[in-house]
């Protein structure tokens, strides 16, 4: 058994001390992942590893060489009991890293625990040693755990992959337990908050039940929601039987939360719904090349529109189906999803398959050009899922039925490749879907929402009553008006203004966002002064507005609508 000892004595310096003990191969390589499953970016976790040392059974220092960015090598250690010690800098508050201070000890083992090459299948034991000052903390994790002595916990993992896909947190926590389909669930939250725990438990139970009902079972025997409440951070990361969430504390339910959840509380419930759905779609149902992750380099797939897009469609739909939100609230969420798609000029540049493949270089590296050059496999993927669901229902099936097939196949060890969705659509309907599904995922043409939604009693109307002055996204700054984005089709971009310019004057007057918007409404040609870097520049700009499309959805046939929103096997 591979054994880790993790100590947090230097939490004020945000350091974790790790001691590994193992029987080594003749030439033993140790390595650390460069990325974490579920977040597709090379994150170079090894940059936080410090002071690596190795010792033999007698305590003699051994030479350990770092020979690649995330790999170390030991020599002449055949079957010897080796000890390796090192420190990890842990000050990443996100759900993807490690963070320790006086209020919280949070660890994703993917960025803390070195692996043993060719020994990744061995069972693992992790001892956690909590400093006396923090021994009032509670432990939350999806791993098997026990504690025989105060301040010391032992975790067990069946292998290295289970270890690195199971974060743990030690902190002052509040929470509750509940059971769905005889499966124990737990929710914990750390950080300052005033959460209405009774209301959240009531809503989470309904959401979890609706998802388990959809798949007619679950791929886990227990589940835990681990949440950190902050001022304004937001995000989540899925794991096989847990999820790690970070949320603005104002998104948690209030003590007097209305029967219909507020928009902020809906956002948190949507986050919980999204990450929970991933327990099936990503953690159990996977792209074929994600069955055995290559954590040393990028693992490319064209299928994130399936795994993130379909999940993004169902996260809101499950809020409605579970009865947590009303139909009107669901349609408001759907309308916002469609508006984001319509207002994204990059949808005419990049297909959703290309977006999936390029996630490693684009999605997690957003810049001023991202919205113009790319599309989101979350956003457009959700709307493709909607189109696919409606198309399948027209032909007597549904996306529900397709997901159930995917789940049944995964239980048999059959995972998803580039042909799977085409094949299952054909099996469910008896028709060839290569052309119609190919159009959705490998084209930049408009999605057929105007044709599909009316078939289910929903009128779809596009309008253009929202606009951007000069095609610019602006924000007020002390030094002037910052150009956050200059849309390519806008008059400002054609005149030469660009992102990161700071507009200081318009028509000889001090620039403000309100003044720029007023000039854009009036029209005409105006002189604009702006700083680019530290150089003053002058532009002659045609004062215009760039229209942004938006959609209105209205129900015209209740009977047809029920044929869409109802669950279907």
LINTAGI-V317516 format. One record per residue. N is the residue number from 0. PHI is phi in whole degrees, -180 to 180 (NA if undefined). Layout:
BEGIN
n = {N | N}
phi = {PHI | PHI}
END
This chain:
BEGIN
n = {0 | 1 | 2 | 3 | 4 | 5 | 6 | 7 | 8 | 9 | 10 | 11 | 12 | 13 | 14 | 15 | 16 | 17 | 18 | 19 | 20 | 21 | 22 | 23 | 24 | 25 | 26 | 27 | 28 | 29 | 30 | 31 | 32 | 33 | 34 | 35 | 36 | 37 | 38 | 39 | 40 | 41 | 42 | 43 | 44 | 45 | 46 | 47 | 48 | 49 | 50 | 51 | 52 | 53 | 54 | 55 | 56 | 57 | 58 | 59 | 60 | 61 | 62 | 63 | 64 | 65 | 66 | 67 | 68 | 69 | 70 | 71 | 72 | 73 | 74 | 75 | 76 | 77 | 78 | 79 | 80 | 81 | 82 | 83 | 84 | 85 | 86 | 87 | 88 | 89 | 90 | 91 | 92 | 93 | 94 | 95 | 96 | 97 | 98 | 99 | 100 | 101 | 102 | 103 | 104 | 105 | 106 | 107 | 108 | 109 | 110 | 111 | 112 | 113 | 114 | 115 | 116 | 117 | 118 | 119 | 120 | 121 | 122 | 123 | 124 | 125 | 126 | 127 | 128 | 129 | 130 | 131 | 132 | 133 | 134 | 135 | 136 | 137 | 138 | 139 | 140 | 141 | 142 | 143 | 144 | 145 | 146 | 147 | 148 | 149 | 150 | 151 | 152 | 153 | 154 | 155 | 156 | 157 | 158 | 159 | 160 | 161 | 162 | 163 | 164 | 165 | 166 | 167 | 168 | 169 | 170 | 171 | 172 | 173 | 174 | 175 | 176 | 177 | 178 | 179 | 180 | 181 | 182 | 183 | 184 | 185 | 186 | 187 | 188 | 189 | 190 | 191 | 192 | 193 | 194 | 195 | 196 | 197 | 198 | 199 | 200 | 201 | 202 | 203 | 204 | 205 | 206 | 207 | 208 | 209 | 210 | 211 | 212 | 213 | 214 | 215 | 216 | 217 | 218 | 219 | 220 | 221 | 222 | 223 | 224 | 225 | 226 | 227 | 228 | 229 | 230 | 231 | 232 | 233 | 234 | 235 | 236 | 237 | 238 | 239 | 240 | 241 | 242 | 243 | 244 | 245 | 246 | 247 | 248 | 249 | 250 | 251 | 252 | 253 | 254 | 255 | 256 | 257 | 258 | 259 | 260 | 261 | 262 | 263 | 264 | 265 | 266 | 267 | 268 | 269 | 270 | 271 | 272 | 273 | 274 | 275 | 276 | 277 | 278 | 279 | 280 | 281 | 282 | 283 | 284 | 285 | 286 | 287 | 288 | 289 | 290 | 291 | 292 | 293 | 294 | 295 | 296 | 297 | 298 | 299 | 300 | 301 | 302 | 303 | 304 | 305 | 306 | 307 | 308 | 309 | 310 | 311 | 312 | 313 | 314 | 315 | 316 | 317 | 318 | 319 | 320 | 321 | 322 | 323 | 324 | 325 | 326 | 327 | 328 | 329 | 330 | 331 | 332 | 333 | 334 | 335 | 336 | 337 | 338 | 339 | 340 | 341 | 342 | 343 | 344 | 345 | 346 | 347 | 348 | 349 | 350 | 351 | 352 | 353 | 354 | 355 | 356 | 357 | 358 | 359 | 360 | 361 | 362 | 363 | 364 | 365 | 366 | 367 | 368 | 369 | 370 | 371 | 372 | 373 | 374 | 375 | 376 | 377 | 378 | 379 | 380 | 381 | 382 | 383 | 384 | 385 | 386 | 387 | 388 | 389 | 390 | 391 | 392 | 393 | 394 | 395 | 396 | 397 | 398 | 399 | 400 | 401 | 402 | 403 | 404 | 405 | 406 | 407 | 408 | 409 | 410 | 411 | 412 | 413 | 414 | 415 | 416 | 417 | 418 | 419 | 420 | 421 | 422 | 423 | 424 | 425 | 426 | 427 | 428 | 429 | 430 | 431 | 432 | 433 | 434 | 435 | 436 | 437 | 438 | 439 | 440 | 441 | 442 | 443 | 444 | 445 | 446 | 447 | 448 | 449 | 450 | 451 | 452 | 453 | 454 | 455 | 456 | 457 | 458 | 459 | 460 | 461 | 462 | 463 | 464 | 465 | 466 | 467 | 468 | 469 | 470 | 471 | 472 | 473 | 474 | 475 | 476 | 477 | 478 | 479 | 480 | 481 | 482 | 483 | 484 | 485 | 486 | 487 | 488 | 489 | 490 | 491 | 492 | 493 | 494 | 495 | 496 | 497 | 498 | 499 | 500 | 501 | 502 | 503 | 504 | 505 | 506 | 507 | 508 | 509 | 510 | 511 | 512 | 513 | 514 | 515 | 516 | 517 | 518 | 519 | 520 | 521 | 522 | 523 | 524 | 525 | 526 | 527 | 528 | 529 | 530 | 531 | 532 | 533 | 534 | 535 | 536 | 537 | 538 | 539 | 540 | 541 | 542 | 543 | 544 | 545 | 546 | 547 | 548 | 549 | 550 | 551 | 552 | 553 | 554 | 555 | 556 | 557 | 558 | 559 | 560 | 561 | 562 | 563 | 564 | 565 | 566 | 567 | 568}
phi = {NA | -80 | -120 | -116 | -120 | -117 | -121 | -123 | -59 | -98 | -65 | -65 | -95 | 60 | -115 | -114 | -104 | -118 | -121 | -109 | -132 | -161 | -87 | -91 | -74 | -54 | -122 | -103 | -103 | -112 | -147 | -128 | -56 | -96 | -149 | -114 | -53 | 97 | -136 | -94 | -152 | -71 | -105 | 53 | -59 | -63 | -64 | -96 | -84 | -130 | 54 | -78 | -135 | -131 | -139 | -89 | -64 | -88 | 88 | -75 | -72 | -107 | -78 | -130 | -105 | -90 | -116 | -140 | -60 | -129 | -135 | -127 | -131 | -112 | -114 | 52 | -124 | -57 | 60 | -84 | -80 | -110 | -116 | -122 | -124 | -164 | -110 | -129 | -78 | -130 | -144 | -109 | -77 | -70 | -77 | -102 | -124 | -132 | -148 | -135 | -158 | -71 | -108 | -161 | -119 | -127 | -138 | -93 | -58 | -59 | -109 | -127 | -102 | -65 | -99 | -104 | -61 | 71 | -127 | -67 | -88 | -70 | -67 | -131 | -125 | -125 | -99 | -106 | -112 | -100 | -57 | -56 | -66 | -116 | -75 | -84 | -66 | -103 | -102 | -130 | -168 | -87 | -80 | -63 | -143 | -153 | -142 | -101 | -132 | -59 | 86 | -132 | -126 | -121 | -110 | -129 | -131 | -72 | -164 | -66 | -65 | -66 | -59 | -77 | -105 | -140 | -68 | -139 | -134 | -118 | -169 | -74 | -126 | -120 | -179 | -160 | -117 | -154 | -126 | -131 | 53 | 65 | -105 | -70 | -124 | -140 | -125 | -131 | -137 | -117 | 89 | -72 | -167 | -133 | -71 | -86 | -65 | -63 | -68 | -64 | -60 | -59 | -75 | -64 | -57 | -66 | -65 | -64 | -63 | -63 | -74 | -64 | -63 | -57 | -92 | 56 | 151 | -138 | -89 | -136 | -103 | -159 | -151 | -136 | -97 | -108 | -126 | -114 | -94 | -133 | -72 | -151 | -75 | -151 | 164 | -158 | -142 | -87 | -142 | -56 | -134 | -160 | -142 | -109 | -123 | -133 | -145 | -61 | -61 | -72 | -82 | -74 | -65 | -80 | -62 | -118 | -60 | -66 | -56 | -90 | -56 | -63 | -61 | -68 | -69 | -57 | -61 | -69 | -62 | -64 | -64 | -61 | -62 | -63 | -70 | -65 | -61 | -65 | -59 | -90 | -98 | 138 | -83 | -113 | -91 | -136 | -61 | -54 | -80 | -101 | -65 | -121 | -65 | -95 | -92 | -92 | -154 | -61 | -118 | -82 | -153 | -93 | -107 | -67 | -62 | -72 | -79 | -95 | -68 | -64 | -61 | -69 | -71 | -79 | -59 | -78 | -60 | -70 | -63 | -74 | -61 | -77 | 86 | -75 | -125 | -80 | -65 | -62 | -65 | -63 | -66 | -67 | -65 | -66 | -60 | -64 | -63 | -67 | -60 | -61 | -65 | -66 | -89 | -101 | -63 | -66 | -65 | -93 | -112 | -124 | -79 | -73 | -68 | -64 | -61 | -61 | -65 | -88 | -54 | -65 | -117 | -124 | -60 | -92 | -129 | -68 | -140 | -66 | -103 | -59 | -67 | -94 | -110 | -146 | -123 | -95 | -71 | -73 | -68 | -68 | -61 | -64 | -75 | -64 | -61 | -60 | -61 | -66 | -60 | -65 | -62 | -66 | -67 | -59 | -102 | 88 | -128 | -169 | -69 | -54 | -64 | -65 | -64 | -64 | -63 | -59 | -67 | -63 | -64 | -62 | -64 | -94 | 86 | -101 | -107 | -100 | -121 | -66 | -100 | -58 | -64 | -63 | -65 | -69 | -61 | -67 | -63 | -77 | -119 | 76 | -124 | -80 | -106 | -62 | -74 | -72 | -74 | -59 | -62 | -70 | -102 | -126 | -143 | -101 | -70 | -62 | -68 | -82 | -67 | -67 | -90 | -82 | -63 | -60 | -65 | -119 | 76 | -119 | -82 | -115 | -131 | -92 | -129 | -136 | -102 | -123 | -146 | -114 | -62 | 63 | 75 | -110 | -96 | -122 | -144 | -76 | -128 | -60 | -81 | 153 | -107 | -82 | -86 | -82 | -154 | -119 | -65 | -60 | -85 | -79 | -68 | -66 | -63 | -67 | -82 | 116 | -66 | -143 | -57 | 82 | -65 | -116 | -77 | -113 | -150 | -137 | 57 | 85 | -109 | -59 | -82 | -136 | -61 | -63 | -68 | -62 | -64 | -66 | -64 | -63 | -69 | -76 | 81 | 96 | -113 | -136 | -85 | -121 | -107 | -150 | -93 | -117 | 58 | -113 | -111 | -80 | -129 | -122 | -133 | -102 | -119 | -77 | -79 | -137 | -117 | -100 | -71 | -112 | -74 | -147 | -122 | -119 | -112 | -140 | -83 | -118 | -148 | -63 | -64 | -66 | -63 | -64 | -72 | -99 | -76 | -74 | -65 | -146 | -91}
END
